[in-house]
Amino acid sequence: MSGAGAPLLVVAGEASGDRIAAEVLRALGPAVHAFGIGGRGCRAQGMETLAETSDIAAMGTLDVLRKVPALGRSLGALIGRIRKDPPRAALLVNFTELNARLGRALRRRGTHVLWAVAPQVWAWRAGRIHALHDAVDRLAVVLPFEELLWREAGYDARFVGHPSAEAPRLPREVARAQLGLAKGRTVAVLPGSRAGEITRLAPLFCEAASMLTARGDVDEARVLVAPWLDARARGELERAARRAGVEIAEADAEHGASPLLSAFDLALCASGTACLEAALAGLPTVIGYRVDPLTYALARRLVRTPHIGLPNVLLGRRAYPELLQDAVTNRSLAATAAALMNDAQKARAKADARALDALLRPPSPGPFGARVAALLDPWL
């Protein structure tokens, strides 16, 4: 990406946000010189990174508190660079608290702000929907019902489809060969991408997979390791898998687990992008999640949706079983997953995958990154 392009600030506060921002940068090409906060995906597109996405990614109140020093350093570096090289436009992805503050400061300076992947106000703290008017010019939303929700609140919101619905998927036998899987029944283990998720969930998920194989419910299991995991999280995941006797496999360098999920018959997933990817692949899926006790206590007061898994939210019903907090144990995960290993559940999962795909497909053609980039074009 040439230094002569229009300056574009990018702040992607999660691993999934880094992948989304990278797709947009790929579509924009040399028309911009991007700088800001990102990860390996953004760097691969030539972005000048002032801080790493992994340094500020957090889930839960205690996780955020632990990240405060890194957040302060990141914000300081950003402000210094913005003063030196004011961007014409900004692409903000995820990480609501930092990006809301940043968006307000940028718009006061005359920078146009596009927010991709809107905060999930429909799930919790609904009042936040009115808090971003001075922080954003336009919203690119990835869930179909969000466009009307944000427009009714006075925002310029555009539904651009969900990137997971467009992720490539290998033919089943090709994916199995790549993973070294035989012809038996298999379970994919996807315990999240944040360090806190790995710490809380990976041991339980790996032990559950081991139980499923020991009891003969499945023949093999694989823990799919995202390439964007930081070294500490990866080390914890590898230790959890080793202790449980479950093999590890590398996910796709660009698209993560999605291309390989066709190899499996069942999935154990953390809530988040992974469970949506598994559902779109047509897999019977168990969704499990734990946060720190303080975050959970706050969430019980604030959360407005009966579901935590995106597939269930989109379908409006508990199509995929959810286990939360103390209900997430190795035994409960294994027992819930075993109950899904029958023809009726598999057929239902395939039908639900088709329904989800139809919901998440965009109204206009072209790749996801290009659709988001088109919303930035008038400002560059």
N, C-alpha and C positions, 0 to 999 in steps of 0.2 A: 504494500500500500504506500503510495508515494507521499512524501512530505508536502507536495504541492497541492494536495487535495484540500477541500473545504474542511476546517476543523470540526470534528464531531466528538462530543463527550459521550462516553459509554460507561454506565455503572451497572454491572450485573452481579447481584449479591448472592447467588446460589449457583451450584453446578448446573442445574437445569437452565438458569438464566444465562450462564456463560454460553451454553450450546445455542440458545435462541439468539443471543447477540451475535454469535459467530456466523449464524446463517444469514442474518441481516447484513453483516459486513461483507460476506462473500457476494451477496447480491449487489451491494453498492460498489464494490471493487475500488479502483484507484480514484474514484470521484471524491473520496474523503480521506482525511488523515485522522484516524481514530486514536483517542487516548482516554485513559481512565482506569477503572477497576474491572478486571476480568480474569479469566483463567486460561487454560491451555487452548481452548477453542478460539478465543479472541486473539491470543498470541499467534496462532497458526494463520490467522488472517491479516497479520502484520500490525496489530494494534500495539500501541505503546502503553504498557501496563505500569501504572503508578503504584498499584497494590494488587494483591492476589484475592480472587474471590474466596478461596479457602480460608483466608485470614479473617473474614468477616461473616462467613456462613454460620448460622446458629439456628437452633430450634428450641424454643422454650425460654422462660424467664431467666433461669440460672445460666443457661448457655449464653444468652445475650450479655449478662453481667460479666461473665468471664472474658467476653470479647471487647469490653469497653476500651482498654488501651489500644488495641488494634484499630478499632473504629475511629478513635480520636486521631491516630496517626494517618489513617487513610483520608479522613475528611480534611486534615491539615494539608496533606500533599495535593489533594484535589483543588482546594481553594487557591493555593499558591499558583498552580498551573493555570487555572481559569483566569486569574488576574493577568497572568503573563500572555496567555493565548486564548482570548475569549472565543468560545465555540459559537457557530451559527445555530447549531441545534444540538439537542441531547437525546440520547436513547437510554431510558431508565428501565431496568428489568428487575422485578422482585424487590426485596429488601425495603419494605415500606417506610420504616422510620427514617433511615438515612436519606432515601430518595425523595421523600416528601419535603424534608428540610432543604435538600439540595435543589429540588425543583423550584421552590419559592425564590431562593436566592438567584437562580439562573434567569427566571422570568423577569425579575426586577432589573436584570442587566440587559434584557432584550433578547435572550436566547429562547428559541422555541423548544418545547419539551414534548416528546412522545414517550408515553409510558406503555410498555408492552407487558402483558400479563397483569391485569388489574388486581389490586388487593381483594381478597375474598370476603367482601363486606356482607355477602349473602349468608355467610357461615357464622360470623361473629362480629361484634361491635358495629352494628349496622349504621350507627351515627357517623362512622368514619367516611361514609360516602359523600358527605358534604364538606369534608375537611381538605379535599384536594383541589378545589376550584382554582386556588391561586398557585398551585404547584404543577399544573399540567395543561397543555394546549389540546392534546388529543390522546385518546386511549385506544390501544390495539388489544382487544379482548379475545380470549381463546376458548371460551365456553359460550354456546349459542344464546343462552338466556341472559348473559351479562350485557349484551348490547342494549337491549331495551331498558334494563335496570339502570344503567349508567346514563342513558339518554334522558330518561324520565327525571333524573336528578340534575339535568342541565349540562351534561358533558358531550363533547364530540367523540363518541365511541364507535369503533368499527370492529365487527367480528371478522377475524382473519383466518379462522380455522385453528385446529390444534395440531402442533407439529408431530405429536405421537401418532396421529391418524395417517400421516404421510411417511412414517419411518419405513425403510425397506425391510422386507422379511425374506429370509432365505427359504428355499424349498426344504421340507422336513428332512429328507435324507442328506442333503448337503449340510444342513446345520448339525445333524447328528454326527456326521463324519468329522466335521470340524471340531466338535466337542469330544470325540472319541467315545460316543455312546453306542451301546449295542441296540438290539431291537426291542428291548423290554420297556416297561413303564418307567417314566422318569419324572422327577420333581425339580423345579428351578427354585433356588433360594435367593431372594432379593431383599436384604435387610436394611436398605437405605443407603444414602451417600454422605450424610453428615456424620461427623465424628461422634456426636451424642447419640445418634440413632444406632450406629454400629456398636457402641458400648452397651446400650440397653437391650438391643434386639438380636444382634448376631449370635451370641451363645445360645439363646433360646431357639432361634430359627434353625441353627445347625444341628442342635440336639434333636429337634423335632424331625428333621430330615433323616437323621440317623435312625430314629425310632421307626419311621415309615419303611425304611429299607430292611431293618432287622425283623419287622413283623411281616414282611412280604407284601405290603400294600403297594410299594413301588420297587423297582429293581435297582435303580441308580439315582443318585442326586448330584447336582452340581451347584456350587455357589458361584454366581456370576459376579465378577469383580469389575466395577466401573473403572475405566482408565483415568478418570479425573479424581479418584480418591487420593487424599493426601497421604503421606508416608505413615503417619501415626494411625489413621483410620484403617489403612490397608493392613498394617501390622496386626492390629486388633482383630480384623476380620480373618486373616490367615491363621492366627492363633486359635480363634474360636472354631474354625473349620477343622484344623488339625486335631484339636482335642476331641471333637465329635466324630472324627474319622470320615469327614465328607470332603470330596475333591473340589478343588477350585478351578475355575475356567475364566479366561480373560474375555470380557465383553468386547464388542466392536469398538475400535478406537474413536470412531466419529459418532456412531449412533447408539452406543451403549448396548443394552440387553436386547432391544427390539428385533434385530435381524436373526437372533439365535433362539428366540422363544418358540419358534415352530418346532424345535426339537423335543419339546416337553409335553407332558400330559397333565401337569398340575403345577401350581405355583404357590409359594409362601412369600408374601410381599409386605413390606412396610407401606403404610399409607403414603400417598404421593404419586409422582409420575410413574413409578415402577408398577403399581397395581393397575393403573390405567393401561399401560403397555401390555401387561399380562392379559387383561380383559380383552383388549383389542385383538390379541393373538388367539382368542377363543379358548383360553385355558380356565378350567375351574380354579378359583383363586381364593385363598384365605388371606385376609388383611389383618395384620396385627400392628399395634402401636402402643408405645409408652413414652411419656414425657416425664420430666421431673415433677415431684409432688406439688410444688408451688404453682407451676404452670397449669397442672391439671385442676387444682382448686380454683384458679381464676377462670379456666375454660368452662368449668361446670356452670359458672354464673353468666358467662358471656356467649357461649356457643348457641346458635339458633337453629342449626340443622340436625336432624336425627341421624345423619350418616357422616362418617369421616372419609370414606373412600370415594374418590371422584366417580368411579363407575356407578356406584349406588346413588350418588347425588344426581348424576345425569339421567339415570333411569327412573329415579323417583321411588325406588324400592330397595329392599335389602337383597339384591341379587347375589351378592358375594358376602359371605359371613365376615363379621368384624369382631375382633377381640381387642379389648382395651385395658391398659394398666395392669392390675393384678390378675385379670382374666387371661393375660398373655403368659402362658407357661409352655414348656416343651410338650407336656402331655396334652394340653388343650389344643395346641396347634396341630399336633399329630392326629388327635382324634377327629378334629373338625375336618382336616384334610382328607383323612381316610374315608369319611362319609361322602366325599365328593367323587370318589373313584368308581363311578358306575355310568352306564350308557346314558341314562336319563339326564344326569348332571352334565355330562359332556355335550349332549345335544343342546341343552339349555344354554350352556356357555357359548356355543357357536352362534346360536340365535341372538344372544345378548351382544356378542361381538359385532354382528351385522347392524344391530340397532345403534350401538355406540358409534360405529364408523359413519353411519348416515347422519347422526347428530353433529359430528365433529368436522365433517367435510366443509370446506369454505364455499361461499357463494360465487367466487370468481376463480379462474384457472391460474396455473403457475405455482411455483414452489412457495412454501411458507415464507422464507426469508425475503423473497421478492415482493410479496404482498405487504409485508411490514415496511420494507424499504420504500415502497411507493408512497407511504404516508409521510416519510421524511423528505422525499424528493423536492417538494415545493420550497423547502427552507434551506436547501443546500446550494 
